[in-house]
């Protein structure tokens, strides 16, 4: 009779040769040097039963025999881990017996309807058999279908040409229980490409040969040269057809199976998750002892600290709450903050429970640790709803330290945004946290409270908070209107409605009331960055010349930067300038020292990073705001890597100068606010009020104040991949940053000079490990990248004359960069083959040119210094 699937002849034994190979290597490498292994065997297939009512329903028996395990590439004897070992020794007696126990498939029209095997068989050997069984599933007409095999339920397409069938499986469509996580931001994440194709050659209605190949490529988005590939190949070739056992008579499949062997059961064809146990792994405390010395605060800008931090996180992820608490409770206070960074970054339920049990928010003496915990939560790579829920509960309870209370709600804002970005806006904990922040802001009376909830919204970026932010930006003063305006600046321009732009225009042009320069310039930046109309640009350009002294210069500089850096609004600006030619000369020849400038830190094939630096002074030469940003871009995403804003106000009295219009009543204040990896941190105050300023000024050593210090997990990618030949692969990419940012401000009344200094010291370490694990052998590749660097930003102002002299310097020191690739094959006994290649280089330091005007000023500042010292007497 005619069948629509492959059909076996009665009383025949089909003898095949089978091999399954895996390779692991760098994406572009040829397979000749890859790490990997091959399992080969004979496979016997015979027909057991055919349904009398439907000859397209068959039971076939498949037996694996003569199993061999060998290298996939030739290795010299000394490097061959299998040398001199029998298969039984490599695989283990009971596993080998299990592997050679036959399986039975029920094929209906070429598809596997039932997969029969022994119930208590080890998952590993069962998966190898599933990989073989899945090869026998095929259809003999072209078309797309959805079918279940070892990889899960997948979209599959068949192309049939005479005796050749090609099966293409869309691996990204496969529905299978997935384990793992990805990083929050695409730039920090890993991309995966996967493909699977199988080619069948048929003869006499049954299989003559099968070649299957499956490929996975993993690429680090930030450096696509770094990555890994896994290739899995299967081959089945018919060697001979001999006389075989006869058929079993019977009406029903079930009775035939019982006759054959009563211990057979139908098991799913989809792979079962398996993990091999680690025999010689150190305990968490043993591991901690081995890396402890690299984690002291003074070593935190070294790559070794970042490396140790990653390995510690990997071990914490396997540990119990008790093991974690044991380390936290026994460690000294110099190392505890780093332990808190790692435990919080691990993001397991056990690590969260341990840290929450250890930290007591009612105790003000441990506030440093509480802050480290909260920031690590803010930087979480894949935060859970439980984390936000726990923080909300803490916020409602007693908190001894007011700054911790502030940090807590600011971090809740960051978690709301991360959960919303992953379709989690409707989760009960997110809804509750949003409601809490918005309702408390409406009720807040004290400025400090208002500011803290506004900062939380600056992280959460909720569309529904925009009307509130507009209200505070326009009707309040000082800090409050400033935070509200800078919060609006962080929204994607697509959220900025007509109402937002109208309000920003009113603030900038002071239609309703006088506003401070800092808020007005932020309003102008928002207008110019969100697709401004011709009239909006024209009105801003017409205002230049009518503004207070330094603000004229600042706005002019901002417009020039838009043109020079070809920002999105540059075309509109050019058009308006062309039409306004008559009014330009006087308006655009303003004196002053304020400036705005953008440039590239790096331009690469995968990602680019830009810096922007703007400085606004008051008319008397005192810094009002300096703002330094570093952003990272790829083709479709952006990451605000860092922002350091130093703000000062009401300092004119020190040098007996007159405050600018509208700023007569501002209290003396200086402070610093930072954003790190898209998270707004709690601002730091240098001094507040005249008395505080005076006491600090006369004791000022100019020693920098630490803004951020700690370890951050940036890239956090972990995926399990089920290979269609049976083994499981796992791939993990982790990237961490050890960071130390400090800032300071010093005054010299004698030289009438002030200096601000921001020092960013960072070390980055990325580790990727891609491994294929068949219980008896592991093969894989580890990749590491490390770099250490320091970025210094110094601005010096001399205000003994007008326009005063300002010199800005931005330098990057030369930086060591190292990368290594290690391929390995290993047996549980500890026998191991490794091949390691590495490269270390020194990246040259760089003095960023900023702009010409600045270079001229620096010559004057440093020239003036040498003059004044020589003719002193």
N, C-alpha and C positions, 0 to 999 in steps of 0.2 A: 504494500500500500504506500501511497505518497505521504511524505512527512514534511513539516515546515521547520524541523530542527535536524541536527545531525542524527544519523541513525546507525546503530551498531548491528553487525551480523550475529546471529545465534551461534553458540558453541565455538566462539573464537576468543583468543586471548591476544589483546593488542599490547605489544611491549614498546614503551617509550623511554627516551632518555630525557631527564629533566634537570634544569639548573636554574638557580635563583642567585643573582649577584646584587650586591649593594656597593656603591661608591660614594665617598664624601670628599669634597674638595672646594677650592675657591671657584667662583662662578665661571671665570673665563678659562680655567685650566683644562688641559686635555686629560682624559681618564687614565692615561698610561702611568701617571705618578700618584694616582689617588690612593687614599686609604680605603680599605673595604675587605670583603670576603665573599666566598662563593660556597653555596651548598649545592652538591649535585647528587643525583640518585637515579635509580631506575624507577619507572612507574608502570604498573600492570593494570590494564582496564579490561573488564569483561561485562557483558550484559547478563543481568540476573533474572529479569522478568519484564515482560511487555504486557500492557493492559489489553486483554482480549477485545474490549469494546473500543479501544482507541490506541492504534499502534504508535501514536506520537507521545505516549506516556510510558517512559521506560525507567527501570531502576538499574543503575550501573555501579559496579564495585571498583574502587580505586585503591591500589596498594603501593605504598612507597617502600623501596628496598635498596640495599647496598648504598647507604648514605655516606657521602664523603664531605669533609669540610676543608677548604683550602684557601690560599691567598688568591685575591682577584688579580693581582699583579705579581710577576716573578720577584721573589725576594731572595737574596743570598741566604744560605743556611743559617748564618748567625742571626739574621734578622727575621727569620720565619718563626712566628710564635707557635705554629702547629707542628713544627718539625719533631719527628720521633714520637708523635702522640697518635694513638688509634682514635677512630671516630668515637668509640665507646668512652674513651678517656676524656675526649673533648666535650662531648654532649652529656655524658653521664648515662649510666645503664638504664635507669627507669625512664628517662626522657627518650632515649633511643628506642626502647620497646614501645613507648606510647606513639612515637612518630611512625613506627612501622605497622601499627595496627590499622587495618583497612577502614575506609569510610565508604558510605553508600549515598549516592545522589539520586533523587527522583527528578528526572528531566521531563518537562512538559513543553512541547514545541520549542525545545532548545533552552528553556529557562529553568533555573534550579528552583523547583517547588519545595523540596525538602532536603535538608542536609543531615544525615544520620551519622552519629559518632558515639564514642563512649562518654558517659556523663561526667565522670570525675577526672577527665584528662587535664593535664596542666594547660593553662591558657596559652602558653608560648607555642607548644606543639600543635594545639588546636588551631591557632592562627596560621601556622605554616600550611596546615591542611586546607584551611579556608582559602588561602591564597592560591593553592593549586586547584581547588574545586571551582573557584570563581572563573578560572580560565575556560572551563567547559561550558560556560554560559554564552550562547550566541544565537542570533537570529539570521535567517537566510534571505531576508528581503531588506532593501535599503529603507531608512527612515529613522526618525527620532523617537525615543521612548524613555521611560523612567524605570530603572530597574535596581534591584537590591543585590549587592555583592559584599565582599569583605570591606570595601570602602564606605559602606552605608547605602543610602538610597540616592542614586545619582542620575542626572540627565545624561543619556548616552545616545550617540548617533552611529548608525551602521551604514557603511557603503559596501554594496555587493557588486563584484565584477566577476562573472563566471565562477571559477573555483576559489576566488580570493575574497575574503571578507575583512574589512577594516572597522575596528570598533574604537570610537573616540569617546572617552569619559570626561565630562566636565568636572574636574575635581573640586572646583570652588562651589559647585552646586550640591555636593554630597551632604546628606543629612546624617550626622553621626554625633555621638556625645562628644562635645568639644571641651577640652581643658586648656586653661591658660589665660593670658591677658595681653593687652597691648598698651602702649604708652598713651598718655593723654593728648599730647600734641603730635601732629603728623610729622613735623620736622625731626622730632626726637625718635620717631618710630622706625619700624622695619617694614619693607614691602615684600609681599610674597607672590611669586608666579608659579603656577603648577600646570602640568600637562600629562596626559596619559593616552597612549595609543597601543592597540593590539592588532597584529596582522595574522589572520588565519589562512592556511592553505588547505583545501579539502581534496579528498580523493575517495571515490566510491561512497560518497555520502557521509564519510566520517573524517576526522581530523588527521591530516598528514603532518602539519607542523604549526606551531604557534610561536610568535615572537611578541613579547609585551615589553614596553618601556614606559617608565614613569619618572618624571623629572620635577624637582622642586628647586626654585632659586629664591634665596633670601638676600635682600639688599638693605644696608643701612641707609636710610634716606639722606642723612647728612653727609655721607661719604660713600657713594655707590660702588667705589672700588672695593669696599670692605663688605664681605658677605659670604655666603656658603651655598653649595648646591648638594642635593642628595639625588642620586640616580639609582633606580631599582630596575633590574632587567630580569625577565623570565623567559626561558626557552623550553619548548616541549617538542620532541621530534620522534616520529614513529620509526622504530628500528625493524620490527618484524611483526607478522601476524601468524599465530600458531593455533593449533587445535586447543580448545579451552573447555571449561566445565559447561554442562548443559544448563537450561533454564529451570527456575523453580516454578511449579504450577501454583496458581492461586488467583482468586478474584480481586482481593483487596491488598493494597500496599502493606497495611499494618500486619496482616497475617504472614505475608512473605518475610517481612523484617523479623518477626518473632521466630519463624522457622530458622532463619539464618543465624541469629544470635540474640538471645533475649536481653542482653545488656545494651543494645543500641537504643538511643533516644534521638528525637529530632532536636537539633540545636540551631540557634540562629546562624545565618551565614555571615552576618555583620561581625566584624572583629570584636573581641572582648578586650577591655583595657587591662594591661598587665604592666607590672613594674618589677624589675629585679631588685632584690634586697641588697643593701650595701653591707658587705661583710666587715670591711676593715675601716669604716668611717670613724673619725674622731668624734667624741661627744662635743656638745656645744661649748662646755667650759674648757675642754682641751684645745679646741680651735681658738677660742678667745685668748687663751694664754699665749698661743703661738703668734698672734698678730698685735697683741696689746701695746707693745712698745711703739708701734707706728701711729698710735692714735692720740698721742699727747698733743695738747693745744698748739705748741710751738711747731709741730710737724704737719699742721693741717694744710699747708699749701704745697705739699709734696705728693707726687703721683702714688707713692707707696701707701699713703693714707687712703687715697681714693680706692686703690686696689683692695686693701684690707677691708674697707667698708663694704665693698661688693661681696667678698667671700663670706663676710660675717652675716650679711643679709641672707645669702643663700642658705647658710646653716640655721639661722633663726627660723626661716620658713619651714624647716623640718622639725623644729623643736616644740616641746610642750610648754604650757604656761609656767609650770613649776621650774623647768630648766632655765627659762628666761629670767624668772624672778630671782633665782639663785645668783645669777651674775649681777643683776641690777643691785641686789641688796648687799653684795659683798664688795662692790667696786668703790674706789676713792673718788673724791669730788672733782679731781682734775680730769678723770676719764669718763665720769658719768654722763656729761652732756653728749659725748660722741656715742656712748652706748644707747642713749635715748634716741639720737638721730637714727641709728640703725634699727632699733626695735620698732620704732614708729614706721620707718620706711618699709619694713617687711610686710606690713598690711595683711597679716593673717589674723584670724579671730583670736588665736592664742596670744599673739604679740600685743594686740589691742587690750585684751583683758589683763595681761600682765602689767602693762604700763599704767593702765587706769587704776589698778589696785595699788600700785606703788606711789603714784603722785597724789598728794593731798592738796587740793586747791585752797583749803582753809588755812594752810601753813605758808606764811609769806617768805619764810627763810629758803624755800626751795624754788623761788620764782624763776631763777635762771633755767632750771630743768623744765619747768612748766612752759616757759617760752620756747625752748628748743623743741619740746614735744609739739606745741601748737604750730610752729613753722613747718616742722616735718609733715604735719597733717595737711597744711596748706599746699605743700609741694607734692602731695601724694600722687603717684602716677596713675592709679586706678582706684580712687576712693570708693568706699562702700556706703550704702545708706546707713548701716549700723554706726559707722564712724560719725556721721553728721548727727545722728540721733543721740549718741553719747555726749557730743560736745554741747548740743542744745540743752541736755539735762544738766551738765556742769554749769552752763551759763545761768540757768534758773536757780542754781544752788548758791551757797556762800562762796565768795572768792575774796581772799584776804588782800590781794594786791590789785590796785586799781588798773595798773598798766596791763596786767594779765587779763583782766576783764575786757579791756579794750582789744588786746590781741586776739582773744578768744572769739569775739564777735566779728572781727575783721576776717579771721580765718574761716568762720562759718560762711561768710560771703563767698570766699574762694571755692569752698566745697559745693555750695549751691550751684555756682557756675559750671564746675566740672561735671556734676551729676546731670545738670540740664543739658550740657553739650552731648551727653550720651543718652538722650531720650529719657532722662530720669526726672523731669520737672514735675511729673504728677505723683511721684512717690510720696507717701504720707510724711516722711521725715523732712523732705524738701519743702512741701507745702507748709508744714508747721514752722520751719526755720524762716521761710520768707515772711510768713504772717507775723512772726515775732519781731523781726527787724523793722518791717514797715510800720507796725502798730506802735512799737516803742519810739520810733523816730517821731511819729505824729505827736506823741505825748511828752517828748523830752523837753525839759525846761532849761537845764544847764548847757552852756556852750560845749563843754567837754563831751557830754552825752550825745548831743546832736552830731558833733564831729565824728564820734566813734561809729554811729550808725551810718553816716554818710560814707565813711571809709569802707564799711562792710558792703554798701551798695556799689562802691567803686570797684569792688572785686566781683560782686554777684552779677552786675550788668543786666538787671532784669528790665525788660521793656516796660513793665508796669510802674517802674520807679522813676521814669523820665519826668512826668509832671512834677513830682516832689523835688527832684534835683533842680528843675527850672525855677521853682519857687525859691529855693534856698540860694541859688546862684544870683537871682535878681534882687531879692529883698533883704538879704543879710549882708554883713560886711566881714572884712578880715579873713581869718582862716576859713570860716564857714562857707562864704561865697566861693572862696578859692577851691576848697575840696569839692564842692558841688560842681563847679565848672570843669575841674580836671577830671571828675568822674564822667561827665558827659563826653569829654574828649576821648575817653577809652572805648566808647560804643562804636560799633561798625557804622559807617556813614549811612547804610541802608535804614538804620533805626531812627535817624535824625529827621523828624517830620518838619513840616512847614512851621509848626509852632516853635520848635526848637530853634530854627534859623531866625525866626522873627525875634525871639527873646535874645539870642546872641547879638543880633544887629542892634537891638535897643541898648544892651549892655555896652557894646563897643562904642556906639555913638552917644552914649549917656542921655538917651531921650527922656528917661524918667528921673534919674538921679545921678549924682557923681559916683563913679566907681573907681576902685584902685587900679593902678596900671597892670598889676599882675593878672587881675580878673579880665580886664579889657583885652589884654594881649592873648589870653587863652580863648576868649570869645572869638577874636579875629582868626586864630588858628583853626578853630572848629569850622567857621564859615568857609575859610579858604581850602579846607580839607574835605568838605562834603559837597563836591560838585557845585560850586557857587555860580550864581547867574551873573550875566554881564553887569547888571546894575549894582549887585552886591560888591563886586570887585571894584567897579568905578567909584562907588561911595567910599570904600576903604582907601583907595588911592587918593581921592580928593581930600580925605581927612589928614593925610600926611602933610606936615607943614603947619597944621593948626594944633598939633598935639604938644604935650609937655616935652621939653628938651630931649631927654634920653629916649622917650617913647617914640618920637619921630624917627630917630636913628634905628631903633629896634625894628619898627614896622618896615622901614625901608630895607633893612637887612633881610627881613623875612621874605619880602617880595623878591629880592634878588636871589635868595636861596631857592625859591620855587622855580625861577627861570633857569638858574644854573644847574639844578639837580633834576630838571625836567619832571617835576611832580605833576600829578593828573591835572591840576588847575592851570598849568603854565600856558596852555593855548589861549584860555580866556584872558589871562593877565596880559599876554602879548598883544592880543586884539585891542584891549582897553588902552594900553600904553600907546599903541599906534594912533588911536583916535584922539588922545589927549595931548599930543605932542606940544601944543602951545604952552600948556601950563607947567611943563616939567622942570625946567632948569632950576628955578628958585626952590621948588618944592623938594627936589631930590638932591640938593647939595648941602644937606644938613650936617652940622658937626655933632659929635657925640662919641661915646665909647661902647654903647650897647651893640650886640650883634647876634646873628643867627646863622648857623652854617651846618651843612650836611655833607658827608662824604662816605666813601667805601672803606671799611676795615679790610674786608677780603672780598674778592669776586671769584667764585669757583664754578665748575661745571654743574655742581649739584645745588649748592646753596651759596648765597652771598650774605654778607652782613654789612650794615651801614651804621654810622654813628651820626648823631646830630647833637649840636652843642649850641645852646643859646644863653645869652647873659643879658640881663636887664639891670641897669643902674638907676639910682635916684639922681635928681639933678645935681646933688652935692657930691656925687662920686662914691656913694656907698652902695654896695651890692644889694639889690632887692631880690634877685633870683638868678641862680645859675642852674641850668638843666642839661644834663648829659644823658643821652639815650643810646642804647645799642639794640638794634633789631636784626633778626635773622629771617631771611626769606628763602622759600624755594618756589617752584613754579606755581603752586597753588595754596601755599599756607604762609603764615607769618607768626613769629614768636617774639614777644617783647622781652628780650633777654635781660636787660637791666635799664634802670633809670635811677639817677641820683640827683635829687633836687636839693640845693641849699637855698634857704630863704631867710631874708632878714628884713626887719622893718623897724621904724622908729629909732634909728641909730644916729640921726643927725645931731642930737644933743651932744654926743661925744666930741664932735669936731666943731661944735658951735655953728652949725649950718642951718639953713631954713628948710623945713620939710616941704615936699611938693604939695601942690594944691590937692585938697581932699584927703591928705594923709597927716594932717596936723595932730589928730588925736590918737594915732596908733601907738599902742604900747610897745616898748622895746622888746624885741624878740629875735632869736636866730635859731634855726633848727634845720633838720635834714629829713627828707622823706625818700624812701626807696621802693622801687618795684623790682622784683626779681622773678624771672620766668613767669611773667604774666600775673604774679601775685603781689598786690600792694601790701607792704609791711607796715607795722606801726611806726609812725614818725618819731624821731628822736629830737629832743629839745637841747640846744646848746645852752641857752639861757632865756629866762623869761622875766621881764621887768627890769627897771633901771638898776636897782640895788644888786640884783643877781648878776647883771652884766658887769657892774663895776668890780664886784668882788672877784669875778672870774677873769676880768681883763688884767687886773694887777697880779693875778697868780697864774696867768695863762702861760703854759709852757709850749703851746702849739702842738702838744702831743695829740695825735689823732684819736678820735673816739671811735671805737669799733661799732660798725653799723650791723654787719652780718658776719657771723663766723660759724662754720659748720660744714656738714656733709649733706649733699643733696643727691637723691637718686633721680636721674633725669630720664634715661632710657630704661624701659622695663618691659621687655617683650619675652613672652614664654609661650610656646605652642607645642602641642603633641601632634605628631603626624602619623597616621596609620598607613604603612606602606602596603601596596596591594599584594606583595609577595609574602606578607605575614609579619615581619618584624615591626617594631614601633620606633619611630625616630622622635627625638625631642630637640627643639632648638631654643636657645636662650640668648638674648642679647641684653646686657646690662651696662648702663653708662652712669658714672657718678662724677660729681664735681666736689672737690674740697675747696672751700672758698673763704676768703678773708678780706672783707671790704671795710676800709676805715676812712674817716673824713675828719678834717680839722679846719679851724679858722684861726689865724693869729693877726693881731693888730700891732703896729708900732706907731705910737703917737709921735715919737721923736722924728721918724723918717716919713711920717704921714703915709703909711703904707699898710695895706692889708693883703693877706695871702690865704687862699683856700686850697686845700689839697685833698684829692680823693685818690686812694690807692686801692686798686683791685688786684688781689693776688689769687690766682686760681690754678688748680691742677685738675686735669681731666683724665679719667681712665675708662676705657670701654672694653668689655670682654664679651666675646661671642663664643658659644660652644654649641656645636651641632653634632648630635650623636645618634647612631643607630644601635639599638640594643636588642640582640637576640640573646636570651638568657645565658648562652654559653660563650658568647663573644661580644665585645663592644668595639665599635670603630667610630672615629669622629675626627673633628678638627676644632682646635681652639684658636681664636684670633684675639690679639690684644693691641690696643692703641693707647699711647699715653703722651700727654703734653703738659708742660708746666709753663706758666707765663705770668707776667705782671704788667698791668696797664696803669700808668700814672697820669693823673690829670691835675695840673697846677695852674691856678690863675693868680697873678700878682697885679695889684692895683696901686698906683701912686696918685694920691689926690691932693698934691700940693699946688696944682695948677689946673685950669680947665681949657680944653677937654683933658681930663686926667688920662694917664697912661695905663693901658691894660695889656698884659701879656699873658697869653694862654699857651700852655704846653701840654701836648698829649704824646706820651712815649710808650712804646712796648719794648720791653727788654728782649734780648735774644733768648729763644726758647728751645729746650731740648724736646725732640719729637721722636718717639720710638714705636715701631710696630713689629709684631711677631706672629708667625703662623706655625702651629704645631699640629701635625697629623698623627693619629695613633691607632693602634689595634691592640686590644688587650683581652686576656683570659681572666676568669675569676681567681685563678691561682696566683695572679700577680705578674705572670709573664706578659711583657709589653714591648711593642715596637713603636718608636717615635721618630719623626723626622721634623726638625725645627729650622725655620728660616727667619731671619730678622733683618731689620734695617734701623739704624739710629742716625738722626741728622740734627743739625742745629738750624732752627729757622732764624733768619737774621732779625735783629731788632729793627724798629721803625719809629721815626719821629714823624708824626702825622702833620702835614703842612698847614692844616686848617686853611686860613685864607691870607692873601697877600698883605692886606691891611694889618693883620695881626703880626705877621713876620716883621713888618716895619716897626711896629710898636715895641716888639720884644727887643729889637736892636737898641731902641731909645732907652727902655727901662734898664737893660743891663749896661748900656753905655753910661747912663746917668749915674748908676751906682758907682762905677769905677771912678768917675770924675769927683763925686762928692767925697769919696774917702781920701783922695789924694790931696785936695786943697783944703782939708779940714782945718789945718792950723793957719 
